[in-house]
Amino acid sequence: MNAIQTKQLEVQIMGQSYLLSCPVGGESALLDAVERVDTAMCRIRDAGKVRARDRIAVLASLNLAFELAQREREAPALPGALAPEIGAFPQRVDPSEQARLDDLMRRLDQALGDDGQLI
């Protein structure tokens, strides 16, 4: 059986180093994903409403998942069609969607409480 060859890359997300593995040849895709996550987390951090790194990570994940789900709903459902490019997220968010995201952030903050712990 052929084992998939992997490569390790050291990356920075919000100023913290991570050592990640990816298949050989997948470095570019991994670096694109790291850039998207770093940008999303820094945007939340810079807004100043959330300070705990774990909350920022959860909110960034939710935002990225929401945007991906929205793009999947908008993509034409043609047999054999390729998925839309994940990195091409819209820069502007509809005001009603922003209100939903703000409400989600508020509820998440309430659920997590003051200690900033997910568990």
C-alpha positions as CSV (number, residue, x, y, z in Angstrom):
1,M,0.0,0.0,0.0
2,N,1.3,3.5,-0.9
3,A,1.6,5.9,2.0
4,I,0.7,9.5,1.3
5,Q,3.9,11.6,1.7
6,T,3.4,14.6,3.9
7,K,5.4,17.8,4.5
8,Q,5.4,19.9,7.6
9,L,5.1,23.7,7.5
10,E,5.5,26.2,10.2
11,V,2.8,28.9,10.0
12,Q,1.7,31.9,12.0
13,I,-1.9,32.5,13.0
14,M,-2.5,35.7,15.0
15,G,1.2,35.8,15.9
16,Q,1.3,32.2,17.2
17,S,3.4,29.5,15.5
18,Y,1.8,26.2,14.5
19,L,3.5,23.2,12.9
20,L,1.1,21.7,10.4
21,S,1.3,18.7,8.1
22,C,-0.1,18.5,4.6
23,P,0.3,16.2,1.6
24,V,3.3,17.0,-0.6
25,G,2.0,19.4,-3.3
26,G,-0.7,20.8,-1.0
27,E,1.5,23.5,0.5
28,S,-0.1,26.3,-1.5
29,A,-3.7,25.2,-0.5
30,L,-2.7,25.0,3.2
31,L,-1.0,28.4,3.1
32,D,-4.1,29.9,1.5
33,A,-6.3,28.3,4.3
34,V,-3.9,29.7,6.9
35,E,-4.1,33.1,5.4
36,R,-7.9,33.0,5.4
37,V,-8.1,31.9,9.0
38,D,-5.4,34.4,10.2
39,T,-7.3,37.2,8.4
40,A,-10.6,36.2,9.9
41,M,-9.2,35.9,13.4
42,C,-7.3,39.2,13.2
43,R,-10.4,41.0,11.9
44,I,-12.4,39.8,15.0
45,R,-9.5,40.6,17.3
46,D,-9.0,44.1,15.8
47,A,-12.8,44.9,16.2
48,G,-12.0,44.9,20.0
49,K,-15.1,43.1,21.2
50,V,-13.6,39.7,21.8
51,R,-10.2,39.1,23.5
52,A,-9.9,35.4,24.3
53,R,-8.1,33.6,21.6
54,D,-10.4,30.5,21.8
55,R,-13.5,32.7,21.3
56,I,-11.9,34.5,18.4
57,A,-11.1,31.1,16.9
58,V,-14.7,29.9,17.3
59,L,-16.1,33.1,15.9
60,A,-13.8,33.0,12.9
61,S,-14.7,29.3,12.3
62,L,-18.4,30.2,12.4
63,N,-17.9,33.1,10.1
64,L,-16.0,31.1,7.6
65,A,-18.5,28.2,7.8
66,F,-21.4,30.6,7.3
67,E,-19.8,32.2,4.3
68,L,-19.0,28.8,2.8
69,A,-22.6,27.6,3.3
70,Q,-23.9,30.7,1.7
71,R,-21.7,30.3,-1.3
72,E,-22.7,26.6,-1.6
73,R,-26.4,27.7,-1.6
74,E,-25.7,30.3,-4.3
75,A,-23.7,27.9,-6.5
76,P,-25.6,26.4,-9.4
77,A,-26.3,22.7,-8.7
78,L,-25.1,21.3,-12.1
79,P,-24.0,17.7,-12.4
80,G,-20.2,17.6,-12.6
81,A,-19.9,21.3,-11.7
82,L,-16.8,22.3,-9.7
83,A,-17.3,23.8,-6.3
84,P,-16.9,27.6,-6.1
85,E,-13.5,28.9,-5.1
86,I,-13.6,28.9,-1.3
87,G,-11.1,31.8,-0.9
88,A,-13.3,34.2,-2.9
89,F,-15.5,35.4,0.0
90,P,-17.4,38.6,-0.4
91,Q,-15.9,41.5,1.5
92,R,-19.3,43.1,2.3
93,V,-21.9,41.4,4.4
94,D,-25.6,42.1,4.0
95,P,-26.9,44.2,7.0
96,S,-29.4,41.5,8.0
97,E,-26.6,38.8,7.9
98,Q,-24.4,41.1,9.9
99,A,-27.2,41.4,12.5
100,R,-27.4,37.6,12.6
101,L,-23.7,37.3,13.1
102,D,-23.7,39.9,15.8
103,D,-26.5,38.1,17.6
104,L,-24.6,34.8,17.2
105,M,-21.5,36.4,18.7
106,R,-23.6,37.8,21.6
107,R,-25.2,34.4,22.3
108,L,-21.8,32.7,22.1
109,D,-20.3,35.2,24.6
110,Q,-23.2,34.5,27.0
111,A,-22.8,30.7,26.6
112,L,-19.1,30.8,27.2
113,G,-19.4,33.1,30.2
114,D,-16.6,35.2,31.7
115,D,-14.0,32.5,31.9
116,G,-13.6,32.2,28.1
117,Q,-13.5,28.4,28.2
118,L,-15.4,26.3,25.7
119,I,-15.5,23.3,28.0
